[in-house]
Amino acid sequence: MVKKLFPLVACGGIVLAVVSVVATQVSGNPGLDPVSMTISDYAARDGGNTIELAMAVLGVASLALLAGMRAAGAPVDGWPARLLGVWSAALIGAAIVPTTGAELGLTWQTEVHRMLSVAAFVSVPAAVTMLVGRFAADERWKTAARPLEWLALAGGLGLAVITYVALPGHGVMIGLVERLLLTAEVAALGVLAVRLLQLTWGPVLHDRLIEWRTRRNFVTYR
């Protein structure tokens, strides 16, 4: 029964984290510019509690996703599993050690938070890229291979752009680029979570539907 809870926790956590972050960005301080500010800097200047909690929830949901995929026999062993583990741990760590904001200078919290953020952003595109070929060869996970391929491409391009923006680009529109990259990464996790949910609960719901139809027909013909 515990194994069947993993996809529910994964899907629920991803949805909750996304809704929380989007709601915070929409209803946040109108004086803050999400296009030029990273999510972490935005959170530091806008109170930050909701975004930090959403990061922790997404980290836990990602751990549940990894555990559920392993329990379902998904071909994630090796580096994909390690990278997804790094993503989860980095998110939880970044939520525990938030950035202090640019106005306080470069503190140790900000340094740690940035390193964790970099580890998280790099991990998902790398893991998804490795999973595309494995899923394409696995009949149960084959349907997820094509959308993951496109999302891996989007994540790779996002990493290249955010690297340019953060270094020679002097941070121009870094907030927008970071949010687009994060959207691609969370979308990839969403694809994995939905497929895991289908594989875990699909047969159960199918059996329940057949049982219900059998009982209804029995009562009808009785």
Secondary structure, DSSP 8 states (H G I E B T S, - for coil): -HHHHHHHHHHHHHHHHHHHHHHHHHSS-TTS-TTTS-HHHHHHHS--HHHHHHHHHHHHHHHHHHHHHHHTT-S-TTHHHHHHHHHHHHHHHHHHS----GGG-S-HHHHHHHHHHHHHHHHHHHHHHHHHHHHHT-TTTGGGHHHHHHHHHHHHHHHHHHHHHHTTTTTTTHHHHHHHHHHHHHHHHHHHHHHHHHHHHHHHHHHHHHHHHHHHHHHHH-
